[in-house]
Amino acid sequence: MKASTAPRARFPLAHLAVEVVYEQGNTPFFALVACEAIRPADRKPIFSGPVPSDMPAQLRALADHLEGVGA
């Protein structure tokens, strides 16, 4: 899979974005992107890696916690 041609989706997350790159038959990858950085050079991924199988549950737990604290 070439990251530049693979389908991607971007999800806003406060001052960041989570970008998911996935191509059928390959492991999905995610990146945390500083999309609101002042300098364009700083709007590149801060971190990227493969999506682990427990990531959806981790994100649901985070959402539940944030809703519970009134965010």
C-alpha positions as a Markdown table, in Angstrom:
| # | Residue | x | y | z |
|---|---|---|---|---|
| 1 | Met | 0.0 | 0.0 | 0.0 |
| 2 | Lys | 1.3 | 3.4 | -0.9 |
| 3 | Ala | 0.2 | 6.0 | 1.7 |
| 4 | Ser | -0.1 | 8.7 | -0.9 |
| 5 | Thr | -2.7 | 6.8 | -3.0 |
| 6 | Ala | -4.6 | 4.8 | -0.3 |
| 7 | Pro | -8.1 | 6.0 | 0.7 |
| 8 | Arg | -8.0 | 8.1 | 3.8 |
| 9 | Ala | -10.5 | 9.7 | 6.2 |
| 10 | Arg | -9.8 | 12.6 | 8.6 |
| 11 | Phe | -11.7 | 13.0 | 11.9 |
| 12 | Pro | -11.3 | 16.2 | 13.9 |
| 13 | Leu | -10.2 | 15.9 | 17.5 |
| 14 | Ala | -10.0 | 19.3 | 19.2 |
| 15 | His | -6.9 | 21.0 | 17.8 |
| 16 | Leu | -5.8 | 17.8 | 16.2 |
| 17 | Ala | -7.1 | 15.4 | 13.6 |
| 18 | Val | -6.9 | 11.6 | 13.4 |
| 19 | Glu | -6.3 | 10.5 | 9.9 |
| 20 | Val | -7.0 | 6.8 | 9.0 |
| 21 | Val | -5.5 | 5.3 | 5.9 |
| 22 | Tyr | -6.9 | 1.9 | 4.8 |
| 23 | Glu | -6.7 | -0.2 | 1.7 |
| 24 | Gln | -8.6 | -3.5 | 1.4 |
| 25 | Gly | -6.5 | -6.4 | 2.6 |
| 26 | Asn | -3.9 | -4.3 | 4.4 |
| 27 | Thr | -3.6 | -3.2 | 8.0 |
| 28 | Pro | -5.1 | 0.2 | 8.6 |
| 29 | Phe | -2.8 | 3.0 | 9.8 |
| 30 | Phe | -3.6 | 6.1 | 11.8 |
| 31 | Ala | -1.9 | 9.4 | 12.3 |
| 32 | Leu | -2.3 | 12.3 | 14.7 |
| 33 | Val | -2.0 | 15.5 | 12.8 |
| 34 | Ala | -1.5 | 19.0 | 14.1 |
| 35 | Cys | -4.0 | 20.4 | 11.6 |
| 36 | Glu | -4.4 | 23.8 | 13.4 |
| 37 | Ala | -0.6 | 24.5 | 13.7 |
| 38 | Ile | 0.2 | 28.1 | 12.7 |
| 39 | Arg | 3.1 | 27.1 | 10.4 |
| 40 | Pro | 2.2 | 24.8 | 7.5 |
| 41 | Ala | 5.4 | 22.9 | 8.1 |
| 42 | Asp | 4.1 | 21.9 | 11.5 |
| 43 | Arg | 0.8 | 20.4 | 10.1 |
| 44 | Lys | 2.3 | 17.0 | 9.5 |
| 45 | Pro | 1.7 | 13.9 | 11.5 |
| 46 | Ile | 2.9 | 14.0 | 15.1 |
| 47 | Phe | 2.7 | 10.2 | 15.4 |
| 48 | Ser | 1.5 | 7.4 | 13.1 |
| 49 | Gly | 1.3 | 3.7 | 13.4 |
| 50 | Pro | -0.9 | 0.6 | 12.7 |
| 51 | Val | -4.4 | 0.5 | 14.2 |
| 52 | Pro | -4.3 | -2.1 | 17.0 |
| 53 | Ser | -7.4 | -4.3 | 17.3 |
| 54 | Asp | -8.3 | -2.8 | 20.7 |
| 55 | Met | -8.2 | 0.8 | 19.5 |
| 56 | Pro | -12.0 | 1.1 | 18.9 |
| 57 | Ala | -12.7 | 0.0 | 22.5 |
| 58 | Gln | -10.1 | 2.4 | 23.8 |
| 59 | Leu | -11.7 | 5.3 | 21.9 |
| 60 | Arg | -15.2 | 4.3 | 23.1 |
| 61 | Ala | -13.8 | 4.3 | 26.7 |
| 62 | Leu | -12.3 | 7.8 | 26.2 |
| 63 | Ala | -15.6 | 9.1 | 24.8 |
| 64 | Asp | -17.6 | 7.6 | 27.7 |
| 65 | His | -15.2 | 9.1 | 30.2 |
| 66 | Leu | -15.4 | 12.6 | 28.6 |
| 67 | Glu | -19.2 | 12.4 | 28.6 |
| 68 | Gly | -19.1 | 11.4 | 32.2 |
| 69 | Val | -17.0 | 14.4 | 33.3 |
| 70 | Gly | -19.3 | 16.8 | 31.5 |
| 71 | Ala | -17.1 | 17.5 | 28.5 |
